């Protein structure tokens, strides 16, 4: 065996088989695509080609994962188009050198291959992946505001066809190895790392003449449909329409994927790479990509690691009690059991408990990647009970009961004594101050807010609320609990509505206020989507019900002392609920009418507001009000100390309430518009619509000093 190494690869050559192995072994815990990687691969290919009797090459990894993709630290500084183009074109040159070196090249994916890591696998002639649920494969670039830049938009459609390639890249969601095999992203699976490499080696020995990519061969036939066919044109037209329906033009990188693929698939491969390069550069140097990378990469990773938060590594929970078997309680029970915790799901109504059990069973049955035994093991960890005695010995109890301090105080007094020694009591309240709820607890230092979001099985955020007496140990245990569940923990200080509910309420109420003023509800919903919000506000109101919305307003008045009873929005909500019985989707009548799966805005809204007509209207006017009211409230939360740091504002807003993901978060939104301009617009809106738009002092001071939240 002949061995060597460079800065990125361990190199070996077996004279008996004639196979060279290039094993990624970059400094640090993970392999990533950067200039060191490119130079190392370039040199590794040259080294392999220099071996006498070379019959094939295996590309693999000496690390646990194969390659996590591009070095994000290298992407962020890219601002110059020419420099960026030079870098990405150089990377593509090396990948082309690999796939055209004249011998079979097999990729042994012994771990996850993401982004550029999967793109280099695509530059090989064959791919074998480790068959493990921990292995993720795919091209997630659009989630960071860019597109694949090392051939992904050109090689994948030539491998699996236009439809599958478009769906995979525009979704931006990696898949497990088994799913990657079904989709054709890899050609084979193997059960162990050693078996993966062995399978790659055997493929080379069995295919000595597979020395070129299919698309480099004469007579290559593109996977149906052909690029110039009517079917292909229809696929691209449908994809464009679906993407616009989903993103409303706020995600140009997703549109760029379609353009790059459509423009490139009919060209020679090298020309196609040039097309992709141009689209990649335009996205990579944009402000939007920088803002998305900051939040979705740096801030999210820091939050997941709980940087700056108290820790309690040796104080994890083992038995969790959950009070209330509604959708939230049942969902919590399932995700806790899924993560290996023993769970007691408690309710006082048998029918509700049965519904909660049915929910858990349905969730388990939906986990198709697990076998029947694994699914049953999850369900076996859940005890369904009407008896409080079954909660004895829980080291964490989460109450998800009626949003009433009277009810919450009562269950706290009744059940807290059953906790294990040192156990923690948590409330899932979405708004009631934790310090107030803790007055019913014997141990307020072990009382904390754990605000989950619905549907809890899918929503990634956990808002952790510190009461005035909550101890650091309790916070640390809550943070670890979030990590154990795979949630993103964000710690906020106490106050009515905490952070997320407080900000989201401004969005919803401003929309209703504009309906009351006579703005077209269709324009309001469209403007919200056009501004990048994930869900339009009137649709949200129908989901949570107008009745609960009114109750939340009354509750806010109780805790804040600020009355909104005379506001046109409140009067409109009362009229809809009290006089027309329109309480929301549950009644098939709210702001929308519901007939089967279809919904449309209720035509009667216009009659309720009469002759009211706004002085200023239009999509931009409406969108500005919906966004400015939110970012002003976010700034106030920073100013008042509800938020601990800027990172939390961006993470909680995007992952908790669906604030425009394309913006990178509310503070990035302010930066991109300009702090001074935001203050100017808020001041004008306050003069026209009232003090709710008064710019927070923190923004006024920043504008005066010419500051921004994040470096340009």
Secondary structure, 3 states (H helix, E strand, C coil): CEEEECCCEEEEEECCCCEEEEEECCCCCCCCECHHHHHHHHHHHHHHHCCCCCCEEEEEECCCCCECCECHHHHHCCCCHHHHHHHHHHHHHHHHHHHCCCCEEEEEECCCEECHHHHHHHCCCEEEEECCCCCEEECCHHHHCCCCCCCHHHHHHHHHCHHHHHHHHHHCCCEEHHHHHHHCCCCEEECCHHHHHHHHHHHHHHCCCCCCCHHHCCCCCCCCCCCCCHHHHHHHHHHHHHHHHHHCCCCHHHHHHHHHHHHHCCCCHHHHHHHHHHHHHHHHCCHHHHHHHHHHHHHHHHHHCCCCCCCCCCCCCCEEEEECCCHHHHHHHHHHHHCCCEEEEECCCHHHHHHHHHHHHHHHHCCCCCCHHHHHHHHHCEEEECCHHHHCCCCEEEECCCCCHHHHHHHHHHHHHHCCCCCEEEECCCCCCHHHHHHHCCCHHHEEEEEECCCCCCCCEEEEEECCCCCHHHHHHHHHHHHHCCCEEEEEECCCCCCHHHHHHHHHHHHHHHHHHCCCHHHHHHHHHHCCCCCCHHHHHHHHCHHHHHHHHHHHHHHHCCCCCCCHHHHHHHHHHHHCCCCEHHHCECCEEEECCEEEECCCHHHHHCCCCCCCCCHHHHHHHHHHHHHHHHHHHHHHCCECCHHHHHHHHHHHHCCCHHHCCHHHHHHHHCHHHHHHHHHHHHHHHCHHHCCCHHHHHHHHHCCCCCCC
